[in-house]
Amino acid sequence: MADLDFSDKNLAFLFRWGDVDIYLTDTLLSTWIVMGALVIFAIVVRIRLTRFKSVPKGFQNAVEIMVETMANFSRNTMGPGMDALGGYFFGVFAFILISNFSGLVGLRPPTADLATTGALALSSFVLIHGAGLAKRKWKYFKDYLAPVPIFLPLNLVGEIAKPVSLGFRLFGNILGGTIIMGLVYNSLPILLRFILPDLLHAYFDLFAGAIQAFIFTVLSMTFIQQKAAGE
């Protein structure tokens, strides 16, 4: 086992397995914490589900509002026949939202890492084209030859640009906020770090974090609807 090395702030732990160095980064730790929080919330909802009543109130009312809002939004955005994806995008939105908010408690937001946003964008990319193939069969391929076959290369580039833009938009906004907040904290005296950055946290972590989670989810749904219905 190799010696521990904390000289890199993004490196939480390092050990050697054979000839391979295994890194446990800050991003990975933050991701596990966010996932753990979501899993705990899901378990609590599952336990409380047995005690839900016909007239909701309190916790039950909040849960039903979240579920019904996402279900209606998914149906209106992606169209009929896509209800099954509503639960997936509820999870994606919740994960991105909590990840963006995690900077408030001193964690490195997982969405400030291109590996995380790239994986989310790749998942959306698969769903976009999977929905197109499932709904339109062979007509799906005709889109790449429109308006004339010579546009095939440009249409392919346009499709590849969709996951790239999804991943980089989320990554750039969250990483930018993280860098700015880091510069602010490092430039302020210790006593002022508990007062002045609050407004910046409200914007970069809360406002921008919520907006970026919403934009990623809405754009993914919109691209799915376009491919499923025909652009």
C-alpha positions as CSV (number, residue, x, y, z in Angstrom):
1,M,0.0,0.0,0.0
2,A,1.3,3.4,-1.0
3,D,1.8,6.3,1.4
4,L,-1.1,8.6,1.8
5,D,-0.7,11.8,-0.1
6,F,-2.9,14.9,0.5
7,S,-0.8,17.4,-1.4
8,D,-3.5,17.5,-4.1
9,K,-6.6,19.1,-2.6
10,N,-8.8,17.1,-5.1
11,L,-7.2,13.9,-3.8
12,A,-8.9,12.4,-0.7
13,F,-7.1,9.0,-0.6
14,L,-4.6,7.0,-2.6
15,F,-3.6,3.4,-2.4
16,R,-1.9,0.9,-4.7
17,W,-3.6,-2.3,-5.9
18,G,-0.9,-4.3,-7.6
19,D,0.5,-2.0,-10.3
20,V,-2.6,0.3,-10.4
21,D,-3.0,3.5,-8.3
22,I,-6.6,3.9,-7.0
23,Y,-7.8,7.4,-6.3
24,L,-10.7,8.4,-4.2
25,T,-11.3,12.0,-5.2
26,D,-13.3,14.7,-3.5
27,T,-15.8,14.5,-6.4
28,L,-16.3,10.8,-5.8
29,L,-16.8,11.3,-2.0
30,S,-19.3,14.1,-2.6
31,T,-21.2,12.0,-5.1
32,W,-21.4,9.2,-2.5
33,I,-22.7,11.6,0.1
34,V,-25.3,13.0,-2.3
35,M,-26.4,9.5,-3.3
36,G,-26.5,8.5,0.3
37,A,-28.8,11.4,1.2
38,L,-31.1,10.6,-1.7
39,V,-31.2,6.9,-0.8
40,I,-32.0,7.7,2.9
41,F,-34.8,10.1,1.7
42,A,-36.2,7.3,-0.6
43,I,-36.1,4.8,2.3
44,V,-37.9,7.3,4.6
45,V,-40.6,7.8,1.9
46,R,-41.0,4.1,1.5
47,I,-41.4,3.5,5.2
48,R,-43.9,6.4,5.5
49,L,-45.8,5.2,2.4
50,T,-47.6,2.5,4.4
51,R,-49.0,5.3,6.6
52,F,-50.1,7.6,3.9
53,K,-53.8,8.7,4.1
54,S,-56.4,9.6,1.5
55,V,-56.3,13.2,2.7
56,P,-52.6,14.2,2.5
57,K,-51.0,16.6,4.9
58,G,-47.5,17.5,6.1
59,F,-44.8,15.2,4.8
60,Q,-47.2,13.2,2.6
61,N,-48.5,16.3,1.0
62,A,-44.9,17.5,0.1
63,V,-44.0,14.1,-1.4
64,E,-47.2,13.9,-3.5
65,I,-46.7,17.5,-4.7
66,M,-43.2,16.7,-5.9
67,V,-44.2,13.4,-7.6
68,E,-47.3,14.8,-9.3
69,T,-45.5,18.0,-10.4
70,M,-42.8,16.0,-12.1
71,A,-45.3,13.5,-13.6
72,N,-47.4,16.3,-15.1
73,F,-44.3,18.2,-16.3
74,S,-42.8,15.1,-18.0
75,R,-46.1,14.3,-19.7
76,N,-46.5,17.9,-21.0
77,T,-42.9,18.1,-22.1
78,M,-42.2,14.7,-23.6
79,G,-45.7,13.9,-24.8
80,P,-47.8,10.8,-24.4
81,G,-46.2,7.4,-24.1
82,M,-43.2,8.8,-22.1
83,D,-44.6,8.5,-18.6
84,A,-42.0,5.8,-17.8
85,L,-39.2,8.4,-18.1
86,G,-40.8,10.7,-15.5
87,G,-39.3,8.8,-12.6
88,Y,-35.9,8.7,-14.2
89,F,-35.8,12.5,-14.7
90,F,-37.2,13.0,-11.2
91,G,-34.1,11.2,-10.0
92,V,-31.8,13.1,-12.3
93,F,-33.2,16.5,-11.3
94,A,-33.0,15.6,-7.6
95,F,-29.4,14.4,-8.0
96,I,-28.2,17.5,-9.9
97,L,-30.1,19.8,-7.5
98,I,-28.6,18.3,-4.3
99,S,-25.2,18.1,-6.0
100,N,-25.3,21.8,-6.9
101,F,-26.4,22.7,-3.3
102,S,-23.7,20.5,-1.7
103,G,-21.3,23.4,-1.9
104,L,-23.2,25.1,0.9
105,V,-22.0,22.5,3.3
106,G,-18.3,22.6,2.2
107,L,-18.4,19.8,-0.3
108,R,-17.0,19.9,-3.8
109,P,-20.2,19.7,-6.0
110,P,-20.1,16.5,-8.1
111,T,-21.4,18.6,-11.0
112,A,-18.3,20.7,-10.9
113,D,-16.5,17.6,-12.4
114,L,-16.8,17.0,-16.2
115,A,-16.9,13.2,-15.6
116,T,-20.2,13.6,-13.7
117,T,-21.9,15.9,-16.1
118,G,-20.6,14.0,-19.1
119,A,-22.1,10.8,-17.7
120,L,-25.4,12.5,-17.2
121,A,-25.3,13.9,-20.7
122,L,-24.4,10.6,-22.2
123,S,-27.4,9.0,-20.4
124,S,-29.7,11.7,-21.9
125,F,-28.1,11.1,-25.3
126,V,-28.9,7.3,-25.2
127,L,-32.5,8.1,-24.1
128,I,-32.9,10.7,-26.8
129,H,-32.0,8.4,-29.6
130,G,-33.6,5.3,-28.0
131,A,-36.9,7.2,-27.8
132,G,-36.6,8.1,-31.5
133,L,-35.9,4.6,-32.6
134,A,-38.7,3.1,-30.4
135,K,-41.3,5.6,-31.5
136,R,-40.5,6.2,-35.2
137,K,-38.6,3.1,-36.3
138,W,-37.0,3.6,-39.7
139,K,-38.4,7.1,-40.1
140,Y,-35.9,8.1,-37.3
141,F,-33.1,7.7,-39.8
142,K,-34.7,10.0,-42.4
143,D,-34.0,13.0,-40.1
144,Y,-30.3,12.7,-40.8
145,L,-30.9,13.1,-44.6
146,A,-33.1,16.1,-44.3
147,P,-33.6,18.4,-46.1
148,V,-31.2,16.7,-48.6
149,P,-28.8,13.8,-48.1
150,I,-25.8,16.1,-48.4
151,F,-26.6,17.5,-45.0
152,L,-25.9,14.1,-43.3
153,P,-22.5,15.2,-41.8
154,L,-24.0,18.4,-40.4
155,N,-26.9,16.6,-38.9
156,L,-24.6,14.1,-37.3
157,V,-22.5,16.9,-35.8
158,G,-25.7,18.5,-34.5
159,E,-26.7,15.4,-32.7
160,I,-23.3,14.9,-31.2
161,A,-23.3,18.6,-30.1
162,K,-26.4,18.0,-27.9
163,P,-24.8,15.9,-25.2
164,V,-21.7,18.0,-25.4
165,S,-23.6,21.2,-24.8
166,L,-25.7,19.5,-22.0
167,G,-22.6,18.3,-20.1
168,F,-20.4,21.4,-20.6
169,R,-23.2,23.9,-19.8
170,L,-23.8,22.3,-16.4
171,F,-20.1,21.7,-15.7
172,G,-19.1,25.2,-16.7
173,N,-21.7,27.0,-14.6
174,I,-21.1,25.0,-11.4
175,L,-17.3,24.9,-11.7
176,G,-17.3,28.7,-12.4
177,G,-19.3,29.3,-9.2
178,T,-17.0,27.0,-7.2
179,I,-13.9,28.8,-8.4
180,I,-15.3,32.2,-7.7
181,M,-16.4,31.2,-4.2
182,G,-12.9,29.7,-3.5
183,L,-11.3,32.9,-4.6
184,V,-13.6,34.9,-2.4
185,Y,-12.9,32.8,0.7
186,N,-9.2,32.9,0.1
187,S,-9.1,36.7,-0.2
188,L,-11.2,37.5,2.9
189,P,-10.0,37.6,6.5
190,I,-11.3,34.6,8.6
191,L,-13.9,36.7,10.5
192,L,-15.5,38.1,7.3
193,R,-15.8,34.6,5.7
194,F,-18.9,34.0,7.8
195,I,-20.7,37.2,6.6
196,L,-19.9,38.5,3.2
197,P,-20.0,35.3,1.0
198,D,-23.7,34.6,2.0
199,L,-25.1,36.6,-0.9
200,L,-22.7,34.9,-3.4
201,H,-23.8,31.5,-2.0
202,A,-27.4,32.5,-2.5
203,Y,-26.7,33.1,-6.2
204,F,-24.0,30.5,-7.2
205,D,-25.3,27.6,-5.0
206,L,-29.0,28.2,-4.7
207,F,-30.2,30.2,-7.6
208,A,-27.8,29.1,-10.3
209,G,-27.8,25.6,-8.9
210,A,-31.6,25.3,-9.2
211,I,-31.7,26.9,-12.6
212,Q,-29.0,24.6,-14.0
213,A,-30.7,21.5,-12.7
214,F,-34.0,22.7,-14.3
215,I,-32.3,23.5,-17.6
216,F,-30.5,20.2,-17.9
217,T,-33.7,18.3,-17.2
218,V,-35.9,20.4,-19.5
219,L,-33.5,20.3,-22.4
220,S,-33.1,16.5,-22.1
221,M,-36.9,16.1,-22.1
222,T,-37.3,18.5,-25.1
223,F,-34.7,16.6,-27.2
224,I,-36.5,13.3,-26.4
225,Q,-39.8,14.8,-27.5
226,Q,-38.3,16.1,-30.7
227,K,-36.8,12.7,-31.6
228,A,-39.9,10.8,-30.6
229,A,-42.3,13.0,-32.5
230,G,-40.1,14.0,-35.5
231,E,-38.4,17.4,-35.6
